[in-house]
Amino acid sequence: MKVLVIGSGGREHALAWRIAQSPRVDQVFVAPGNAGTAVEYENIHLQAGDISQLIHWVHRNAIDLTVVGPEAPLADGIVDAFEKNKLRVFGPSGAASQLEASKLFCKQVLSGADVPTATYHTFASASKALQHIEHRYPDEDEQLQLVVKANGLAAGKGVFVCDNRDEVLQAIEEIANERAFGTAGDLFLLEERLVGEEASLLAITDGKTILTLPPAQDHKPAYDGDLGPNTGGMGAYCPAPLVDAAMQASIEEKILVPTVHQMQRSGHPFRGVLYAGLMIGPTGPKVLEYNVRFGDPECQPLLLRLQSDLVDVIEATIDGQLDQLETLRWDPRPAVCVVMASEGYPGSYEKGHPIEGLEEASQLPDVKVFHAGTSLVNGQVVNQGGRVLGVTALGDSISDARNRAYQAVEKIHWQGSWYRSDIGNKAIAHSSS
């Protein structure tokens, strides 16, 4: 069969890589892809948002299955458009994708499902939010710890975790007045700041059966020690020792199942990847957010460990037959992904710098370098995005996988490249406690 993966990041490289290993797959195409997918598969020069052109290309090239990676085309209804054209496609509908595309919609679903989450208030203007703060928190000396979120999609960057009043006011200013995230900030939320440690639990569901994947842990803040601005994710590992088997079962029962049932009741049945971003605190897990696709960079260590045929899983989801699927097989070894980024990310950065050392890193055992923000210029791989590579490794322990990943990272360099040096440390601490 022929498969098209839509997207250009590390998640899409990992999806293409795992799908290509299926004995049922003859060809893998990626639209638009990156330098890594160009070398290993075949890139198609169509953007993820070019829905009508993608449908035309899929028809013309007799593609058997399309897998949508990023959230924006899902929210724009790409799955609905493909299905209307009788094409097999993996992902949730545009309506169901509002679970990620609208923070307010997500909160309403969580409330309707009685799923634990942070309390919140929604605003359409800075002035209304400031009035609320003055009324609710009149003591200017009070340490005001809130989370400010743009309602719409903002590439993982529209969330401000604030330590004090000045930071809250600055976040409101950026979202509502400076329009840093465009129309995504037409509405924004002031949310209770939850305390604890974050974890990611991804599940694949056909709307009836929920197939929960091993827990992972992302690292959103830019710098070591979870400091600095939020990013799309600077690294991840899987499994996450923070979420043991008992806690995972509790999350399934109290969070995932009620959410899927609520989506069904609301007339927006969910089919695809349901990603729960969780805060594990003193009162138990609470939902920070939902995503409606594989996380990036969680996807990379997850798929490095997956040994079952991903195409079987995807097709069973499309056909509503997940209950007939055999139990997934996983490499028992943990995996760690370290993201290498361009200087200046998550702000502005320079592009076009040649990347050296990719071949040397890829030759290390149990290491896979997934490309994200890369392109080919005259045969040379150059940085093209903020998050450039996801260097991912398996090891006999988290510590071993971490060491292998950083050993590979140290072989790769380009002008201004940087990375967090503490990916995996929290898992090591949990494992030894």
Buried (B, 14 or more C-beta within 10 A) or exposed (E): BBBBBBBBBBBBBBBBBBBBBBEEBEBBBBBBBBBBBBBBBBBBEBBBEBBEBBBEBBEEEEBBBBBBBBBBBBBBBBBBBBBEEEBBBBBBBBBBBBBBBBBBBBBBBBEBBEBBBBEBBBBEBBEEBBEEBEEEBEEEEEEBBBBBBBBBBBBBBBBBBBEEBEBBBBBBBBBBEEEBBEEBBBBBBBBBBBEBBBBBBBBBBBBBBBBBBBBBBBBBBBBBEBEBBBBBBBBBBBBBBBBEEEBBEBBBEBBBBBBBBBBEEBEBBBBBBBBBBBBBBEEBBBBBBBBBBBBBBBBBBBBBBBEBBBBBBBBBBBEBEBEEBEEBEBEEBBBBBBBBBBBEBBEEBEBEBEBBBBEEBBEBEBBBBBBBBBBBEEEEBBBBBBBBBBBBBBBEBBBBBBBBBBBBBEBBBBEBBBBBEBBBBBBBEBEEE
